[in-house]
Amino acid sequence: MKIDLIRERRKTIVLSLVDVDRAVLKVPKSLSDKRVSEFLDSKKKWLESKSKKLKQNELFSKSFELKKFFYLFGNKVDSLDSLIFGFVDLSDKDKLAAIKRIYLSHFSNLEKIVQELGAQTGYSYDKIKPTNSTRIWGSFNTAKVMKLNWKLLILPERLVRYVICHELCHGKHMNHKPQFWQAVAKICPDYKAARKELNQYSFLLKNEL
């Protein structure tokens, strides 16, 4: 693995992985080469573990052929060629717009889950709106408007339910304090595992769909 060493005015040592084959090490200007070497030796297993995880995530993201197939709740449903008339002849820009329209036409699937979980928990909301955020899966504001990323439709339903439970709980707790997580746990006992698994799908948020 290639490690870029950067000496600068700082008091701490910071090591970060850029990609599977490259890391950046930032150290104080006065730190000796011997100390740098010792630090890297101590972080060898950490780098290997992080690199392996990153490689697995890259392989996982590449398993989704998002510009060829339509996915619904974790399942490959149909080819986009068969769902969108004249899809193969569209420009790249128009293809992306057409794919987005297809997913938005299925947004009611998310609304049904919100209605179901809202009825089960007694947590209220006023409106549900689709969003195309590149950072988050959902949000809930003081006006009781729940925004859900339409890319949730691609995820397995168990993760969708976790995200919706998370947002519903913000109807009573507009923060992430212990009381909020206690409320989430009552609806979704395995929320910690769901949060961890959800990270695997973070590539979707930044995807150009």
Backbone bond lengths (Angstrom), bond angles and torsions (degrees), N, CA, C in turn:
res aa  C-N    CA-C-N  psi(-1)  N-CA   C-N-CA  omega(-1)  CA-C   N-CA-C  phi
1 M - - - 1.462 - - 1.527 110.28 -
2 K 1.323 116.09 136.35 1.461 121.09 178.17 1.525 109.27 -83.19
3 I 1.326 115.77 132.31 1.460 120.09 179.29 1.526 108.81 -122.58
4 D 1.311 115.99 117.48 1.468 121.67 178.39 1.526 108.68 -85.20
5 L 1.325 115.88 119.11 1.460 121.02 -179.83 1.525 109.93 -95.56
6 I 1.318 115.49 125.49 1.466 120.95 179.49 1.525 108.76 -122.54
7 R 1.323 115.65 116.89 1.468 120.80 176.20 1.526 108.04 -97.16
8 E 1.312 115.53 127.35 1.457 119.25 -177.95 1.523 110.87 -151.31
9 R 1.317 116.11 175.33 1.462 120.46 -179.83 1.525 108.54 -76.43
10 R 1.306 116.07 99.90 1.450 122.73 179.76 1.522 109.27 -159.20
11 K 1.320 118.55 164.96 1.464 122.48 -178.78 1.529 111.92 -106.93
12 T 1.315 116.11 -16.92 1.464 119.65 -175.62 1.524 111.91 -113.85
13 I 1.352 114.73 167.18 1.466 121.76 175.58 1.525 107.90 -106.42
14 V 1.313 116.10 130.57 1.464 120.19 -179.58 1.518 109.28 -128.00
15 L 1.335 115.05 124.74 1.463 121.25 178.30 1.525 108.08 -118.54
16 S 1.322 116.66 126.56 1.459 120.28 179.96 1.519 110.67 -136.52
17 L 1.329 115.60 145.17 1.453 121.76 -179.67 1.522 108.84 -91.53
18 V 1.321 116.74 124.74 1.463 121.83 -179.88 1.526 110.38 -88.51
19 D 1.326 116.32 -47.50 1.458 122.40 173.41 1.530 108.26 -151.69
20 V 1.324 117.34 -173.69 1.472 119.93 -173.22 1.524 113.10 -61.83
21 D 1.338 117.65 -22.59 1.461 120.23 -176.19 1.523 114.11 -117.81
22 R 1.330 116.94 8.55 1.477 118.08 -175.60 1.521 111.32 -146.86
23 A 1.345 114.37 137.13 1.464 121.52 176.79 1.523 109.19 -132.03
24 V 1.323 115.52 160.67 1.470 121.11 178.23 1.525 108.16 -122.58
25 L 1.328 116.09 128.76 1.462 122.11 178.75 1.530 108.73 -116.63
26 K 1.333 115.64 117.71 1.459 121.10 178.22 1.522 108.55 -106.78
27 V 1.333 116.14 125.29 1.467 120.83 -176.17 1.528 110.38 -133.47
28 P 1.351 117.08 160.58 1.475 120.82 174.47 1.527 109.91 -62.45
29 K 1.291 116.52 148.45 1.466 121.23 -179.27 1.521 112.55 -58.16
30 S 1.317 116.30 -32.90 1.473 120.38 -174.58 1.532 113.87 -84.22
31 L 1.328 117.48 -5.52 1.464 119.63 -176.47 1.530 110.87 -69.27
32 S 1.318 116.90 130.55 1.467 121.44 -176.94 1.527 111.70 -71.74
33 D 1.317 115.27 157.48 1.465 120.87 177.75 1.531 110.67 -60.72
34 K 1.337 115.87 -36.26 1.456 120.27 179.69 1.527 111.01 -62.88
35 R 1.329 116.32 -43.28 1.474 120.72 179.90 1.529 110.54 -66.66
36 V 1.318 116.34 -36.29 1.470 120.89 177.77 1.521 109.40 -63.23
37 S 1.322 115.50 -46.07 1.463 120.84 179.81 1.521 111.37 -62.13
38 E 1.329 117.02 -42.56 1.468 121.51 179.55 1.530 110.66 -63.76
39 F 1.320 115.54 -40.18 1.463 119.51 179.98 1.529 110.70 -64.50
40 L 1.327 116.32 -43.86 1.466 120.15 179.90 1.527 111.48 -64.42
41 D 1.326 116.05 -37.86 1.467 119.68 177.37 1.527 110.72 -61.88
42 S 1.330 115.75 -38.96 1.463 120.34 -178.81 1.535 112.14 -70.80
43 K 1.329 116.41 -20.91 1.469 121.35 -177.51 1.527 112.97 -104.55
44 K 1.333 116.37 8.06 1.465 120.16 -176.38 1.527 112.43 -59.15
45 K 1.330 117.15 -48.68 1.467 120.70 -179.07 1.527 110.92 -65.76
46 W 1.326 116.31 -36.93 1.469 120.55 178.18 1.514 110.64 -62.00
47 L 1.335 116.66 -45.13 1.462 120.94 179.05 1.525 111.50 -62.84
48 E 1.316 116.23 -42.84 1.466 120.30 179.82 1.524 110.99 -62.65
49 S 1.330 115.81 -42.19 1.462 120.82 -179.88 1.522 111.34 -65.36
50 K 1.339 116.87 -45.63 1.461 121.52 179.92 1.518 111.41 -65.38
51 S 1.338 116.52 -39.58 1.458 121.21 179.54 1.527 110.29 -64.88
52 K 1.320 116.61 -42.29 1.465 121.42 178.90 1.527 110.85 -62.49
53 K 1.336 116.07 -43.93 1.457 121.04 179.59 1.523 110.98 -63.70
54 L 1.323 116.41 -42.23 1.458 120.96 179.77 1.522 110.79 -63.71
55 K 1.334 116.21 -39.95 1.461 120.80 179.30 1.530 110.22 -64.96
56 Q 1.321 116.71 -40.77 1.464 121.07 177.93 1.520 110.98 -62.63
57 N 1.340 116.29 -41.49 1.464 120.65 179.11 1.523 111.54 -64.98
58 E 1.335 116.32 -37.59 1.463 120.39 178.97 1.524 110.41 -65.65
59 L 1.327 116.37 -43.24 1.466 120.69 178.66 1.527 110.31 -64.03
60 F 1.335 116.06 -39.21 1.463 120.66 179.38 1.521 110.61 -63.51
61 S 1.321 117.16 -46.08 1.467 120.32 -178.83 1.525 111.90 -63.96
62 K 1.335 116.32 -34.58 1.464 120.31 -179.69 1.531 112.88 -73.18
63 S 1.339 116.36 -13.85 1.462 119.72 178.87 1.525 111.78 -75.05
64 F 1.330 116.78 -13.17 1.462 120.95 177.89 1.529 109.62 -95.74
65 E 1.312 116.28 115.10 1.473 121.10 178.57 1.531 108.09 -94.13
66 L 1.318 115.42 75.21 1.455 121.57 -169.58 1.522 114.80 -68.20
67 K 1.326 116.41 -19.54 1.468 119.17 179.85 1.524 112.09 -100.74
68 K 1.336 114.56 8.52 1.468 119.28 177.73 1.525 112.51 -122.01
69 F 1.344 115.07 -31.05 1.457 118.99 -175.17 1.522 112.30 -130.09
70 F 1.327 114.17 154.19 1.467 121.75 174.74 1.520 108.03 -96.81
71 Y 1.342 116.34 129.56 1.459 122.12 -179.31 1.525 109.52 -113.17
72 L 1.313 115.52 140.93 1.455 119.79 177.27 1.527 108.93 -137.23
73 F 1.339 115.37 117.08 1.463 122.63 179.79 1.527 112.68 50.49
74 G 1.337 115.13 47.77 1.456 121.05 173.73 1.508 115.60 87.41
75 N 1.326 117.28 -3.45 1.465 120.63 -178.20 1.529 111.91 -112.70
76 K 1.316 115.95 139.10 1.460 121.26 174.64 1.530 107.13 -77.10
77 V 1.326 117.19 112.86 1.460 121.37 -171.99 1.518 113.26 -91.58
78 D 1.320 116.46 -52.18 1.465 119.49 -175.45 1.521 109.68 -160.61
79 S 1.333 115.39 164.87 1.463 119.29 178.00 1.524 109.40 -78.26
80 L 1.310 117.07 147.29 1.460 120.69 179.53 1.521 110.76 -68.82
81 D 1.327 116.81 -27.43 1.468 120.47 177.17 1.520 111.24 -59.03
82 S 1.329 115.93 -37.90 1.464 119.72 -177.73 1.530 112.22 -82.79
83 L 1.334 116.78 -21.32 1.462 120.55 -177.64 1.523 113.45 -91.61
84 I 1.319 116.53 -28.53 1.471 121.33 -176.04 1.520 109.33 -116.98
85 F 1.301 117.38 115.35 1.467 122.31 -177.56 1.527 110.53 -61.27
86 G 1.329 116.26 127.66 1.458 121.86 177.90 1.517 113.93 68.83
87 F 1.321 117.02 23.14 1.472 121.81 -175.30 1.531 112.60 -57.03
88 V 1.331 117.07 -42.93 1.473 120.92 -175.69 1.526 112.10 -63.95
89 D 1.325 117.10 -24.46 1.465 120.69 -177.29 1.523 113.45 -92.92
90 L 1.329 117.26 -3.58 1.463 120.32 -178.62 1.530 110.98 -77.11
91 S 1.324 115.82 154.74 1.465 120.40 174.11 1.528 107.63 -71.04
92 D 1.336 117.03 164.50 1.461 120.46 179.97 1.522 111.47 -57.96
93 K 1.327 116.01 -40.02 1.461 120.77 -179.76 1.521 110.79 -64.85
94 D 1.325 116.55 -43.79 1.461 120.39 -179.09 1.530 111.34 -70.96
95 K 1.326 116.53 -30.75 1.468 119.49 176.62 1.524 110.44 -63.33
96 L 1.333 116.19 -44.57 1.466 120.44 179.92 1.528 110.98 -62.77
97 A 1.326 115.74 -40.99 1.465 120.05 179.18 1.530 110.75 -65.52
98 A 1.332 116.20 -39.05 1.466 120.64 179.71 1.530 111.14 -67.30
99 I 1.331 116.50 -40.13 1.468 120.80 178.45 1.528 109.95 -62.71
100 K 1.325 116.17 -43.80 1.463 120.34 179.08 1.524 110.72 -61.06
101 R 1.328 117.01 -41.15 1.470 120.15 -179.97 1.530 111.02 -62.82
102 I 1.337 115.64 -39.21 1.466 119.86 179.11 1.533 110.31 -60.73
103 Y 1.328 116.42 -47.03 1.464 119.64 -179.57 1.529 111.39 -65.89
104 L 1.316 116.73 -41.53 1.466 119.77 179.87 1.525 111.45 -63.96
105 S 1.338 116.52 -29.57 1.463 119.83 178.38 1.535 111.31 -68.71
106 H 1.336 116.36 -16.60 1.465 121.87 178.23 1.528 112.02 -104.13
107 F 1.323 116.75 9.79 1.468 120.65 -177.30 1.530 111.84 -60.93
108 S 1.327 116.68 -24.72 1.464 120.55 179.56 1.533 111.67 -60.36
109 N 1.348 117.09 -23.59 1.464 120.74 176.83 1.528 110.59 -63.26
110 L 1.330 116.15 -36.41 1.466 120.41 177.01 1.527 110.26 -72.64
111 E 1.313 115.91 -39.54 1.467 120.09 -179.69 1.527 111.13 -61.69
112 K 1.333 116.80 -37.61 1.470 120.92 179.58 1.532 110.92 -63.43
113 I 1.338 116.26 -40.42 1.465 120.00 179.50 1.523 110.40 -67.11
114 V 1.338 116.82 -38.76 1.469 120.56 177.59 1.525 109.59 -61.93
115 Q 1.326 116.50 -45.64 1.463 121.23 -179.85 1.528 110.95 -61.53
116 E 1.336 115.57 -42.55 1.465 120.70 -179.91 1.521 111.42 -63.85
117 L 1.335 117.01 -49.93 1.458 120.86 -177.94 1.524 111.54 -69.96
118 G 1.318 116.65 -33.19 1.460 120.04 177.22 1.519 110.85 -63.92
119 A 1.345 116.21 -40.86 1.463 121.06 178.91 1.524 110.93 -67.70
120 Q 1.337 116.67 -38.13 1.463 121.20 -178.87 1.523 112.13 -68.15
121 T 1.319 115.94 -39.44 1.468 120.32 -173.54 1.521 113.96 -94.14
122 G 1.329 116.19 -22.77 1.459 119.33 -175.97 1.514 112.38 82.62
123 Y 1.332 117.06 3.29 1.462 121.19 177.83 1.528 108.32 -80.14
124 S 1.314 116.12 130.59 1.460 120.22 -174.09 1.522 112.93 -100.63
125 Y 1.314 115.05 160.32 1.456 123.72 175.82 1.521 106.54 -150.85
126 D 1.304 116.46 162.59 1.461 119.93 -178.00 1.522 111.49 -104.66
127 K 1.326 116.20 -50.29 1.463 120.58 -177.63 1.523 110.64 -136.17
128 I 1.330 115.58 156.13 1.460 122.26 174.26 1.521 107.22 -123.83
129 K 1.319 116.13 127.04 1.461 120.13 -179.12 1.528 110.87 -129.23
130 P 1.342 116.88 144.69 1.471 119.55 176.01 1.520 110.68 -79.97
131 T 1.316 116.03 148.30 1.463 120.40 176.08 1.522 108.79 -137.43
132 N 1.330 115.35 159.98 1.462 121.30 -179.50 1.526 109.20 -121.46
133 S 1.327 116.22 38.05 1.463 121.43 -177.04 1.528 111.33 -60.10
134 T 1.320 115.85 144.42 1.465 120.71 176.31 1.536 110.83 -97.61
135 R 1.354 116.42 6.15 1.467 120.49 -176.83 1.523 114.17 -119.80
136 I 1.331 116.67 -39.11 1.463 118.94 -172.28 1.532 111.54 -131.96
137 W 1.349 114.17 158.87 1.462 121.09 -179.90 1.523 111.65 -86.46
138 G 1.318 116.58 -25.85 1.457 118.47 -178.88 1.512 111.56 -168.21
139 S 1.342 114.95 170.04 1.467 120.91 177.49 1.525 108.85 -155.08
140 F 1.327 115.07 163.53 1.463 120.98 -179.31 1.521 106.87 -147.29
141 N 1.336 117.18 122.68 1.460 118.93 -176.26 1.524 112.19 -107.28
142 T 1.332 116.10 177.71 1.460 121.21 -175.65 1.530 112.58 -67.56
143 A 1.322 116.75 -16.82 1.473 120.51 176.56 1.529 110.58 -85.49
144 K 1.337 115.62 7.11 1.466 123.21 -179.77 1.537 112.75 63.17
145 V 1.321 115.09 33.45 1.462 120.77 174.56 1.526 108.17 -96.80
146 M 1.317 116.32 119.61 1.457 121.67 178.14 1.532 108.83 -98.19
147 K 1.321 115.38 125.05 1.464 120.36 175.89 1.524 108.30 -108.20
148 L 1.324 115.95 129.44 1.453 121.44 -179.49 1.517 110.17 -122.56
149 N 1.306 115.62 131.47 1.458 121.04 178.30 1.525 108.09 -66.97
150 W 1.339 117.60 126.04 1.467 119.69 -177.35 1.535 112.44 -64.45
151 K 1.329 117.03 -17.16 1.469 120.22 177.61 1.530 112.12 -71.09
152 L 1.339 116.38 -9.25 1.454 119.98 172.95 1.526 110.92 -58.11
153 L 1.321 116.52 -27.67 1.464 121.25 -179.65 1.529 112.10 -59.58
154 I 1.324 116.66 -23.16 1.462 121.21 -178.48 1.524 110.93 -79.78
155 L 1.332 116.94 -26.15 1.465 122.65 -173.64 1.530 112.41 -76.09
156 P 1.346 116.97 157.38 1.468 120.13 171.56 1.526 109.65 -58.12
157 E 1.318 116.33 145.61 1.466 120.36 -173.50 1.521 112.74 -60.50
158 R 1.344 118.63 -33.00 1.466 120.35 -179.00 1.529 111.09 -61.59
159 L 1.343 116.48 -33.80 1.463 120.18 179.09 1.525 110.57 -76.83
160 V 1.315 116.01 -35.07 1.463 120.75 176.16 1.530 109.39 -61.07
161 R 1.333 115.61 -44.03 1.459 120.19 -179.76 1.531 111.41 -63.87
162 Y 1.328 116.53 -36.56 1.463 119.14 177.27 1.528 110.26 -63.42
163 V 1.327 116.69 -47.40 1.469 120.33 -178.66 1.526 110.13 -59.73
164 I 1.320 116.63 -43.60 1.463 120.29 -179.05 1.529 110.90 -67.32
165 C 1.329 117.40 -40.94 1.467 120.67 175.28 1.526 110.57 -59.18
166 H 1.317 115.40 -43.26 1.466 122.04 178.70 1.527 110.09 -56.38
167 E 1.328 115.98 -48.70 1.470 119.26 -177.82 1.521 112.06 -69.78
168 L 1.318 117.67 -38.23 1.468 120.05 178.00 1.525 111.14 -59.83
169 C 1.321 116.56 -39.38 1.466 120.88 -179.40 1.526 111.93 -65.80
170 H 1.329 116.25 -22.92 1.463 118.91 176.00 1.528 111.07 -70.60
171 G 1.334 116.34 -12.50 1.455 119.08 175.33 1.520 112.02 -66.26
172 K 1.332 116.45 -23.38 1.468 121.11 177.84 1.531 112.50 -111.71
173 H 1.325 115.99 -24.35 1.469 120.22 -177.82 1.532 108.43 -132.32
174 M 1.327 116.84 100.08 1.465 120.73 -177.98 1.530 110.70 -85.85
175 N 1.330 115.00 51.91 1.457 120.74 -179.59 1.525 107.31 -164.96
176 H 1.333 116.92 -174.03 1.464 121.35 176.85 1.527 110.78 -121.92
177 K 1.321 115.45 38.37 1.457 120.81 178.19 1.538 109.44 -76.47
178 P 1.338 117.26 168.82 1.473 120.59 -178.34 1.529 114.36 -50.42
179 Q 1.344 117.09 -37.14 1.464 120.03 -179.35 1.529 111.13 -62.42
180 F 1.335 115.59 -35.10 1.466 119.80 178.70 1.519 110.15 -64.69
181 W 1.335 117.10 -49.10 1.464 120.66 -177.88 1.528 111.62 -67.30
182 Q 1.319 117.77 -29.02 1.459 120.81 174.64 1.520 110.33 -65.30
183 A 1.327 115.85 -39.03 1.471 120.29 178.17 1.525 110.53 -66.92
184 V 1.334 116.29 -41.32 1.464 120.65 178.59 1.527 110.04 -62.24
185 A 1.341 116.37 -42.87 1.473 121.44 -177.60 1.521 112.28 -62.32
186 K 1.325 117.02 -31.64 1.465 119.93 179.53 1.527 111.43 -67.14
187 I 1.328 116.22 -33.24 1.467 120.49 -179.29 1.516 111.25 -90.35
188 C 1.325 114.16 -37.79 1.471 120.47 -175.07 1.532 108.89 -130.86
189 P 1.331 117.76 81.97 1.478 121.47 -175.32 1.526 114.29 -56.96
190 D 1.335 117.21 -29.91 1.474 119.83 -178.66 1.523 111.86 -98.64
191 Y 1.345 115.86 32.14 1.458 119.79 -175.10 1.529 113.24 -61.42
192 K 1.332 117.82 -30.69 1.467 119.65 -179.54 1.525 110.96 -65.03
193 A 1.321 116.46 -42.52 1.470 120.72 177.40 1.513 110.20 -66.17
194 A 1.337 116.92 -38.05 1.460 121.21 179.43 1.527 110.79 -64.53
195 R 1.331 116.67 -42.48 1.463 121.02 178.57 1.522 110.90 -60.30
196 K 1.328 115.38 -42.59 1.460 120.55 -179.53 1.530 110.84 -65.25
197 E 1.323 116.00 -44.17 1.462 119.63 -179.93 1.521 111.34 -67.60
198 L 1.322 116.22 -34.09 1.461 120.85 -179.66 1.524 111.58 -59.95
199 N 1.331 116.24 -31.40 1.461 120.44 179.40 1.526 112.30 -60.41
200 Q 1.330 116.39 -28.46 1.463 120.29 179.28 1.520 111.64 -63.61
201 Y 1.315 115.73 -25.15 1.461 120.66 -175.51 1.535 112.71 -98.42
202 S 1.318 116.75 8.35 1.473 119.55 -177.96 1.531 112.14 -61.20
203 F 1.346 116.90 -23.80 1.467 119.80 178.18 1.524 111.87 -59.71
204 L 1.334 117.00 -26.66 1.464 120.77 -178.92 1.524 111.68 -66.48
205 L 1.338 116.13 -35.39 1.464 119.57 -177.24 1.515 111.73 -60.45
206 K 1.319 116.48 -38.92 1.465 120.27 -177.49 1.529 112.56 -92.39
207 N 1.333 115.77 -3.96 1.466 119.15 178.76 1.521 109.54 -64.07
208 E 1.309 117.15 145.25 1.457 121.73 -173.61 1.521 113.81 -76.11
209 L 1.307 119.43 3.89 1.450 120.50 175.70 1.516 110.77 -57.26
